[in-house]
Amino acid sequence: MVSPDYSRCQASPMAKHTVRNKASAYLADGFLFLGGAFLAVLIFWFFWSFTSPSSDPNLGFETTLTESKTTTEMNCQQGTVKEDITRDPPDETFYDDPELTYSLGKSITDWDEKRKEWLKRHPSFIKGARDRVVMVTGSQPSPCKNPIGDHMLLRFFKNKVDYCRIHGYDIFYNSAVLQPVMKSYWGKLPVVRAAMLAHPEAEWIWWVDSDALFTDMEFKLPFERYRNHNLVVHGWENLIYQKRSWTALNAGVFLIRNCQWSMDFMDVWASMGPMTPDYDKWGQILQSTFKDKLFPESDDQTALIYLLYKERDKYWDNIYLEGEYYLEGYWVDIVPTYANISGRYDETEMAAPPLRRRHAEKVSEQYGAFREKYLEGAGNGRGSWRRPFVTHFTGCQPCSGNHNKMYAGETCWNGMVRALNFADNQVLRKYGFIHPDLLDSSTVTPVPFDYPA
């Protein structure tokens, strides 16, 4: 969707020396002196024209590009190409269009071209753009009714910040209702749409529900697998087309490419939500199509399944149903496995000294990649002893406390504490500590040297 990565660093060709006789050298030197003086005048006039006030915005843009190139080259010579967040050229972009709206309800057109143009004007963001991610999450604007709800949401957010810091992703936490009509579970779509417009430098927007957390801090998304797809969600094809189940996928965690296809798809998806006068009708259609749907309202998850079920030819090729790992995993199945998983990882590290080596948090990805060869027989999903990537506490409602009656509230809260500390141990270990008891968040102990040998 964007221009290929490239480096603006180029080596200048060396000047070529020639041999001249003495007489011709004096004559040539005279001409060179006069030519040099004339050139100096030209150079002075040239730079004076750039620094003097001008009503032509293109001149300012060219200056910005020159300065941006110089900054990028200097950073490259120092060993890294940095994103220049201090410069925004004055040339008009899509942001200067008074008709642009961040809200759903008015379509965005030519988004791919607008992104490309923005990147051309901000060249330091081109490198790495194909895999650049912005994670988006959030919660309600008011305090939680559950006495421990705000504390839980804070820890869930800390977990996401930890994961993003380790892997170099940006994160946006929203606690405002951007479009009040898009209530409840539909509220994520306006936030995702706004994030796409706010981050033209990002190829992917990654929505993660507030009650989902990362329980494998080393795992990285396999972007190469998704190169020909625009939406990635955890789900199962047979549950859509054979079982017709409203739980065939889970829309609490998804990746959506920042492109025109996604803009158009979100318009269609949102048209089944509360912003349409046919909202009640859509609820009836969805419940009649998916017999196991428990409530009559139209919701974002069932609406997404409906689009795949009814318009497979139109959407299937662009949507990837991820079932090979826990892009989001049901907490009831996962939480009881933490103790066994921790034991197996300890056994692996006892047999592999490089995995036990202390290291800076900044280089954690190297050790995650190194660990992969020791996890080849671990499997994925149910029955696996690999750390689950994401544990999702669906039905627990940590903020309101109105959890699903199929399990006790204490089961939810204790499960959350265990999951949060299971993940936190992977982070704290880089700082020299761990929680010895997953149900005790207050107590940590120092990690001995060469642990767990």
VMD Tcl script that draws the C-alpha trace (Angstrom):
set ca {
  {0.00 0.00 0.00}
  {3.01 2.27 0.31}
  {6.21 2.89 -1.57}
  {9.02 0.36 -1.07}
  {11.46 0.93 1.78}
  {14.54 2.79 0.74}
  {17.51 4.60 2.24}
  {18.30 8.19 1.35}
  {21.98 7.70 2.18}
  {24.15 7.72 -0.93}
  {27.91 7.89 -1.19}
  {29.25 10.85 -3.17}
  {31.63 9.96 -6.03}
  {35.25 10.90 -5.42}
  {36.68 13.79 -7.46}
  {39.02 12.73 -10.27}
  {42.52 14.38 -10.27}
  {44.29 15.36 -13.55}
  {47.95 16.28 -14.38}
  {48.57 19.71 -15.92}
  {51.77 21.53 -17.05}
  {52.89 24.62 -15.12}
  {52.01 27.31 -17.73}
  {48.57 26.07 -18.42}
  {48.08 25.68 -14.71}
  {48.56 29.45 -14.07}
  {46.11 30.34 -16.84}
  {43.63 27.76 -15.71}
  {43.98 28.91 -12.11}
  {43.12 32.46 -13.17}
  {39.99 31.34 -14.89}
  {39.19 29.14 -11.92}
  {39.54 32.12 -9.59}
  {37.19 34.27 -11.67}
  {34.79 31.37 -12.11}
  {34.92 30.64 -8.41}
  {34.13 34.24 -7.53}
  {31.20 34.27 -9.92}
  {29.96 30.96 -8.53}
  {30.21 32.31 -4.98}
  {27.94 35.22 -5.95}
  {25.45 32.81 -7.46}
  {25.51 30.59 -4.37}
  {25.01 33.62 -2.08}
  {22.04 34.77 -4.16}
  {20.62 31.24 -4.24}
  {20.66 30.74 -0.47}
  {19.51 34.31 0.19}
  {16.40 33.63 -1.96}
  {15.58 30.59 0.18}
  {16.01 32.35 3.51}
  {14.17 35.53 2.52}
  {10.38 35.74 2.96}
  {8.43 34.21 0.08}
  {4.74 33.81 -0.68}
  {5.38 30.59 -2.63}
  {4.74 27.61 -0.31}
  {6.63 25.29 -2.67}
  {9.89 26.98 -1.78}
  {9.32 26.20 1.88}
  {8.51 22.61 0.98}
  {11.74 22.20 -0.98}
  {13.70 23.63 1.93}
  {11.99 21.21 4.30}
  {12.81 18.28 2.04}
  {16.45 19.37 1.88}
  {16.64 19.71 5.66}
  {14.78 16.44 6.14}
  {17.18 14.66 3.79}
  {20.18 16.08 5.64}
  {18.76 14.98 9.00}
  {18.00 11.51 7.66}
  {21.48 11.17 6.18}
  {23.09 12.21 9.47}
  {21.01 9.68 11.37}
  {21.90 6.98 8.84}
  {25.61 7.74 9.22}
  {25.16 7.25 12.97}
  {23.76 3.78 12.34}
  {19.99 4.30 12.31}
  {17.35 6.05 10.22}
  {15.05 7.93 12.56}
  {11.56 9.22 11.95}
  {11.65 13.00 11.86}
  {8.76 14.04 14.11}
  {9.85 17.69 14.24}
  {8.99 18.66 10.65}
  {5.70 18.93 8.81}
  {6.05 20.58 5.37}
  {3.56 23.39 4.61}
  {2.33 21.80 1.37}
  {-1.35 20.89 1.45}
  {-2.32 17.32 2.31}
  {-5.64 15.60 2.94}
  {-5.59 17.18 6.42}
  {-6.20 20.58 4.82}
  {-9.47 19.46 3.22}
  {-12.31 21.15 5.18}
  {-14.66 18.36 4.06}
  {-12.58 15.65 5.75}
  {-14.31 14.04 8.72}
  {-12.87 11.58 11.19}
  {-16.32 10.18 11.96}
  {-18.12 7.31 10.31}
  {-21.01 8.29 8.08}
  {-19.11 10.10 5.33}
  {-16.89 8.00 3.10}
  {-13.18 8.57 2.57}
  {-12.05 8.31 -1.05}
  {-8.62 7.87 -2.68}
  {-7.14 6.98 0.70}
  {-4.28 4.93 -0.75}
  {-3.13 7.88 -2.86}
  {-3.51 10.30 0.04}
  {-1.34 8.10 2.25}
  {1.31 7.81 -0.47}
  {1.38 11.57 -0.94}
  {1.70 12.12 2.81}
  {4.63 9.68 2.97}
  {6.34 11.41 0.04}
  {6.21 14.64 2.01}
  {7.49 12.86 5.14}
  {10.22 10.61 3.69}
  {11.72 9.65 7.04}
  {8.57 7.56 7.70}
  {8.85 5.50 4.50}
  {11.40 3.05 5.85}
  {9.57 0.35 7.81}
  {6.12 1.57 6.77}
  {4.98 -1.82 5.51}
  {5.01 -3.34 9.00}
  {4.34 -0.24 11.09}
  {1.60 -0.82 13.66}
  {-0.51 1.41 15.87}
  {-2.32 -0.44 18.63}
  {-5.69 0.99 19.63}
  {-7.64 0.20 22.78}
  {-9.81 2.02 25.28}
  {-12.52 2.07 27.90}
  {-15.55 4.09 28.97}
  {-15.14 7.76 30.01}
  {-16.73 7.32 33.46}
  {-15.33 5.47 36.52}
  {-16.01 1.75 36.75}
  {-18.88 0.50 38.92}
  {-16.88 -2.55 39.93}
  {-14.71 -1.46 42.92}
  {-11.63 -3.12 41.44}
  {-12.54 -2.32 37.82}
  {-10.39 0.78 37.31}
  {-7.38 -0.96 38.84}
  {-7.90 -3.95 36.56}
  {-8.21 -1.75 33.46}
  {-5.03 0.09 34.46}
  {-3.14 -3.19 34.68}
  {-4.60 -4.40 31.38}
  {-3.43 -1.17 29.77}
  {0.03 -1.46 31.37}
  {0.29 -4.92 29.82}
  {-0.40 -3.50 26.35}
  {2.09 -0.68 26.89}
  {4.71 -3.25 27.93}
  {4.15 -5.28 24.78}
  {4.26 -2.20 22.53}
  {7.42 -0.89 24.19}
  {9.21 -4.22 23.73}
  {8.28 -4.42 20.03}
  {8.44 -0.74 19.09}
  {4.75 -0.14 18.39}
  {2.79 3.04 19.03}
  {-0.34 2.78 21.17}
  {-3.44 4.95 21.50}
  {-5.78 4.59 24.48}
  {-9.18 6.18 24.01}
  {-11.57 6.92 26.87}
  {-13.93 9.21 24.94}
  {-17.11 8.28 23.08}
  {-16.25 9.58 19.60}
  {-19.71 8.93 18.14}
  {-22.33 8.56 20.88}
  {-24.76 6.84 18.53}
  {-22.21 4.04 18.05}
  {-22.72 2.65 21.53}
  {-21.42 -0.39 23.37}
  {-19.43 -2.88 21.28}
  {-19.87 -0.70 18.17}
  {-17.81 2.07 19.77}
  {-14.53 0.56 18.55}
  {-15.24 1.27 14.87}
  {-15.18 5.10 15.14}
  {-11.92 4.88 17.10}
  {-10.32 2.65 14.47}
  {-11.48 4.95 11.66}
  {-10.06 8.01 13.46}
  {-6.77 6.17 14.11}
  {-6.41 5.34 10.43}
  {-6.66 9.03 9.55}
  {-4.45 10.15 12.44}
  {-1.69 7.70 11.47}
  {-1.09 7.67 7.71}
  {2.44 6.44 8.47}
  {1.05 3.15 9.85}
  {0.17 0.20 7.62}
  {-1.81 -1.62 10.31}
  {-4.26 -0.56 13.02}
  {-4.47 -3.20 15.73}
  {-7.61 -3.11 17.87}
  {-7.35 -4.92 21.24}
  {-10.29 -4.98 23.67}
  {-9.71 -3.56 27.13}
  {-10.26 -7.01 28.71}
  {-7.66 -8.76 26.52}
  {-3.99 -8.99 27.47}
  {-0.74 -10.31 26.04}
  {0.50 -13.44 27.76}
  {3.42 -14.12 25.42}
  {5.47 -10.95 25.41}
  {8.00 -12.36 22.92}
  {5.65 -13.44 20.13}
  {5.50 -11.26 17.03}
  {2.71 -11.13 14.50}
  {3.55 -13.04 11.28}
  {2.97 -10.10 8.94}
  {4.31 -11.98 5.93}
  {1.39 -14.38 6.29}
  {-1.05 -11.47 5.92}
  {0.61 -9.70 2.98}
  {-2.35 -10.38 0.66}
  {-5.07 -9.64 3.24}
  {-6.55 -6.50 4.73}
  {-8.34 -7.77 7.83}
  {-7.07 -10.40 10.28}
  {-9.34 -11.84 12.95}
  {-9.35 -14.98 15.09}
  {-11.93 -17.43 13.77}
  {-12.91 -20.67 12.09}
  {-14.29 -21.12 8.59}
  {-16.44 -24.17 9.38}
  {-18.24 -22.33 12.18}
  {-19.25 -19.65 9.70}
  {-20.37 -21.72 6.74}
  {-21.35 -25.05 8.26}
  {-22.39 -24.29 11.85}
  {-23.54 -20.71 11.26}
  {-22.48 -19.71 14.76}
  {-22.26 -16.17 16.11}
  {-19.04 -17.25 17.89}
  {-17.37 -18.30 14.62}
  {-14.89 -15.48 15.17}
  {-14.11 -12.93 17.87}
  {-14.01 -9.26 16.97}
  {-12.37 -8.23 20.24}
  {-8.91 -8.38 18.67}
  {-8.27 -7.65 14.99}
  {-5.75 -6.18 12.60}
  {-6.99 -3.95 9.80}
  {-4.80 -2.57 7.03}
  {-4.77 1.20 6.68}
  {-6.04 1.30 3.09}
  {-9.04 2.20 0.91}
  {-10.47 -1.32 1.04}
  {-10.64 -1.08 4.82}
  {-12.26 2.34 4.71}
  {-14.97 0.99 2.41}
  {-15.41 -2.19 4.43}
  {-15.82 -0.31 7.69}
  {-18.57 1.82 6.09}
  {-20.47 -1.36 5.21}
  {-19.77 -2.95 8.60}
  {-20.92 0.17 10.49}
  {-24.12 0.36 8.39}
  {-25.41 -2.61 10.39}
  {-24.92 -0.77 13.68}
  {-26.91 1.80 15.68}
  {-26.14 4.68 13.30}
  {-28.58 3.18 10.80}
  {-32.39 3.50 11.05}
  {-32.52 -0.25 10.29}
  {-30.65 -1.16 13.48}
  {-33.54 -3.12 15.01}
  {-34.16 -4.86 11.72}
  {-30.52 -5.91 11.52}
  {-30.80 -7.42 14.98}
  {-33.69 -9.60 13.80}
  {-31.81 -10.64 10.65}
  {-28.70 -11.61 12.57}
  {-30.58 -13.61 15.20}
  {-32.59 -15.47 12.57}
  {-29.42 -16.27 10.59}
  {-27.32 -17.41 13.56}
  {-29.60 -19.48 15.77}
  {-27.20 -19.63 18.72}
  {-27.09 -15.82 19.07}
  {-28.29 -15.11 22.60}
  {-29.54 -11.52 22.35}
  {-31.63 -9.61 19.78}
  {-29.41 -6.55 19.28}
  {-27.20 -6.18 16.23}
  {-23.57 -6.41 17.38}
  {-20.27 -5.85 15.59}
  {-19.09 -9.46 15.84}
  {-22.20 -11.11 14.40}
  {-22.40 -8.40 11.73}
  {-18.85 -9.24 10.62}
  {-19.70 -12.94 10.46}
  {-22.84 -12.12 8.48}
  {-20.85 -10.21 5.86}
  {-18.51 -13.16 5.44}
  {-21.42 -15.61 5.30}
  {-23.60 -13.69 2.86}
  {-20.93 -12.08 0.68}
  {-18.12 -14.59 0.65}
  {-17.14 -13.88 -2.96}
  {-16.79 -10.19 -2.19}
  {-14.87 -10.30 1.09}
  {-13.31 -13.71 1.71}
  {-10.07 -13.15 -0.23}
  {-9.29 -10.02 1.77}
  {-9.99 -11.42 5.24}
  {-7.69 -13.84 7.05}
  {-9.21 -16.06 9.73}
  {-6.30 -16.77 12.08}
  {-6.61 -20.08 13.89}
  {-3.01 -21.25 14.11}
  {-2.23 -19.37 17.31}
  {-4.14 -17.46 19.98}
  {-4.64 -14.08 18.32}
  {-7.24 -14.03 21.06}
  {-7.85 -17.01 23.34}
  {-10.72 -17.85 25.66}
  {-9.50 -17.35 29.21}
  {-11.44 -20.30 30.67}
  {-9.35 -22.69 28.55}
  {-6.05 -20.85 29.01}
  {-5.66 -19.74 32.64}
  {-5.41 -23.30 34.09}
  {-2.46 -24.04 31.79}
  {-0.11 -21.29 33.06}
  {1.60 -23.45 35.70}
  {2.42 -26.24 33.24}
  {3.61 -23.75 30.62}
  {5.93 -22.03 33.11}
  {7.39 -25.41 34.09}
  {8.05 -26.40 30.48}
  {9.72 -23.05 29.72}
  {11.95 -23.49 32.79}
  {12.94 -26.97 31.57}
  {13.78 -25.53 28.15}
  {15.93 -22.79 29.64}
  {17.77 -25.22 31.92}
  {18.88 -27.06 28.78}
  {19.68 -23.89 26.82}
  {22.12 -21.50 28.57}
  {21.73 -18.70 25.96}
  {18.04 -18.37 26.92}
  {19.06 -17.77 30.53}
  {21.43 -14.96 29.70}
  {20.58 -11.61 31.22}
  {19.99 -8.96 28.59}
  {18.62 -5.49 28.03}
  {14.92 -5.19 27.39}
  {15.64 -3.40 24.11}
  {17.06 -6.58 22.56}
  {14.28 -8.90 23.77}
  {13.18 -9.71 20.22}
  {16.49 -11.45 19.53}
  {15.92 -13.84 22.42}
  {12.33 -14.42 21.38}
  {13.52 -15.43 17.92}
  {16.19 -17.66 19.42}
  {13.61 -19.43 21.59}
  {11.52 -20.45 18.57}
  {13.68 -23.46 17.69}
  {13.05 -24.84 21.18}
  {9.28 -24.47 20.73}
  {8.96 -26.49 17.51}
  {7.24 -29.36 19.33}
  {5.16 -27.16 21.63}
  {2.22 -26.85 19.26}
  {-0.30 -23.99 19.22}
  {-3.72 -23.48 20.71}
  {-5.50 -25.95 22.95}
  {-3.21 -28.61 24.40}
  {-0.06 -26.63 23.55}
  {2.63 -25.76 26.09}
  {3.56 -22.62 24.17}
  {2.59 -19.42 25.93}
  {-0.79 -18.24 24.61}
  {-0.31 -14.99 22.71}
  {-3.46 -13.20 23.91}
  {-5.76 -14.18 26.77}
  {-9.20 -12.62 26.41}
  {-11.51 -12.37 29.41}
  {-14.72 -12.37 27.41}
  {-17.82 -12.27 29.58}
  {-16.02 -11.08 32.73}
  {-16.81 -7.35 32.36}
  {-14.09 -6.09 34.74}
  {-15.37 -2.50 34.68}
  {-19.08 -3.02 35.31}
  {-18.69 -6.28 37.23}
  {-21.74 -7.70 35.43}
  {-20.01 -10.92 34.47}
  {-21.62 -13.81 32.65}
  {-23.57 -15.94 35.14}
  {-22.05 -19.14 33.76}
  {-19.05 -18.60 36.03}
  {-18.49 -16.93 39.41}
  {-17.08 -13.44 39.69}
  {-14.15 -14.64 41.81}
  {-13.21 -16.99 39.00}
  {-12.97 -14.01 36.67}
  {-11.04 -11.75 39.05}
  {-8.58 -14.44 40.16}
  {-8.08 -15.50 36.55}
  {-7.25 -11.92 35.60}
  {-4.71 -11.58 38.41}
  {-3.02 -14.84 37.42}
  {-2.88 -13.82 33.75}
  {-1.57 -10.33 34.51}
  {1.19 -11.66 36.76}
  {2.03 -14.45 34.31}
  {2.63 -11.76 31.68}
  {4.27 -9.36 34.12}
  {6.86 -11.96 35.08}
  {8.09 -11.98 31.49}
  {8.62 -8.21 31.73}
  {9.89 -7.94 35.32}
  {12.52 -10.60 34.70}
  {14.37 -8.11 32.47}
  {14.45 -5.84 35.53}
  {15.68 -8.59 37.85}
  {12.46 -9.66 39.62}
  {9.46 -12.01 39.34}
  {6.19 -12.72 41.15}
  {6.72 -16.13 42.83}
  {2.96 -16.52 43.30}
  {0.69 -15.58 40.39}
  {-2.15 -14.76 42.77}
  {-0.01 -12.33 44.76}
  {0.60 -9.12 42.83}
  {2.33 -7.33 45.71}
  {5.23 -9.69 46.30}
  {8.27 -9.98 44.04}
  {11.59 -11.71 44.59}
  {15.00 -11.12 42.96}
  {15.91 -13.38 40.06}
  {19.12 -15.33 40.84}
  {21.96 -15.22 38.35}
  {21.68 -17.89 35.62}
  {18.05 -18.58 36.57}
  {16.52 -21.20 36.29}
  {19.66 -23.38 36.14}
}
mol new
graphics top color blue
foreach p $ca { graphics top sphere $p radius 0.5 }
foreach p [lrange $ca 0 end-1] q [lrange $ca 1 end] { graphics top cylinder $p $q radius 0.2 }
display resetview
